Amino acid sequence: MEQTTFLGLLIGAIVTLLTISTAVTSLIVRPIIKLNKSITKLDDSIRHILDDNSVIRKRLDKHGDQIDENTQHLIRHDKDIERHDKEIEELKKKKEEK
């Protein structure tokens, strides 16, 4: 084999290898890198949503406790109102009897 033929085949092989590596990079590696970036963004979004959900859950629990306290106050006030209404009725009856 002549030296020029060998050099031509070597250059052809190098060009072919570069073309194949470029094709592999553009068809396989770049989409994987884009997918990795997308997965990272999605993971950050999910982490942010979970943090927000935790804050919302804590606030909801706090508001639930406040609602329970307010309900207990309302029940006590309703009982007080009933008692006062009865006392007023009794006072009216006593006043009418005099």
C-alpha positions in Angstrom: 0.0 0.0 0.0 1.3 3.4 -0.9 1.9 6.0 1.6 -0.6 8.5 0.0 -3.3 5.8 -0.1 -2.7 5.1 3.6 -2.8 8.8 4.4 -6.0 9.2 2.4 -7.7 6.2 4.2 -6.5 7.6 7.5 -8.0 11.0 6.8 -11.2 9.4 5.6 -11.4 7.3 8.7 -10.8 10.3 11.0 -13.5 12.3 9.1 -15.9 9.4 9.4 -15.2 9.0 13.1 -15.7 12.7 13.7 -19.0 12.6 11.8 -20.1 9.6 13.8 -19.1 11.2 17.1 -20.9 14.5 16.1 -24.0 12.5 15.1 -23.9 10.6 18.4 -23.5 13.8 20.3 -26.3 15.6 18.6 -28.7 12.6 18.6 -28.0 11.1 22.1 -25.9 13.3 24.3 -27.6 16.6 23.8 -31.1 15.2 24.4 -29.8 13.5 27.6 -28.4 16.8 28.8 -31.7 18.6 28.0 -33.6 15.8 29.8 -31.3 16.2 32.8 -31.9 19.9 33.0 -35.7 19.4 32.7 -35.6 16.8 35.5 -33.6 19.1 37.7 -36.1 21.9 37.1 -39.0 19.6 37.8 -37.3 18.4 41.0 -36.9 22.0 42.1 -40.5 22.7 41.3 -41.7 19.7 43.2 -39.5 20.6 46.2 -41.0 24.2 46.1 -44.5 22.8 45.9 -43.8 20.5 48.9 -42.4 23.4 50.9 -45.5 25.5 50.1 -47.7 22.6 50.9 -46.0 22.2 54.3 -46.6 25.9 55.0 -50.2 25.7 54.0 -50.7 22.6 56.1 -49.3 24.4 59.2 -51.5 27.4 58.6 -54.6 25.2 58.0 -53.9 23.4 61.3 -53.6 26.7 63.1 -56.8 28.0 61.5 -58.5 24.7 62.4 -57.5 25.2 66.1 -58.7 28.8 66.0 -62.1 27.6 64.6 -62.4 25.0 67.3 -61.6 27.7 70.0 -64.2 30.0 68.4 -66.8 27.3 68.3 -66.2 26.6 72.0 -66.6 30.4 72.7 -69.8 30.4 70.7 -71.2 27.5 72.6 -70.4 29.2 75.9 -72.0 32.4 74.7 -75.1 30.6 73.5 -75.5 29.0 76.9 -75.0 32.4 78.5 -77.6 34.0 76.2 -80.1 31.2 77.1 -79.4 31.7 80.8 -79.9 35.5 80.5 -83.1 35.0 78.5 -84.4 32.8 81.2 -83.4 35.3 83.9 -85.1 38.1 81.9 -88.3 36.0 81.6 -88.3 35.3 85.3 -87.8 39.0 86.1 -90.7 39.9 83.8 -92.9 37.4 85.5 -91.9 38.8 89.0 -92.6 42.3 87.8 -96.0 41.3 86.4 -96.9 39.6 89.7 -96.3 42.8 91.7 
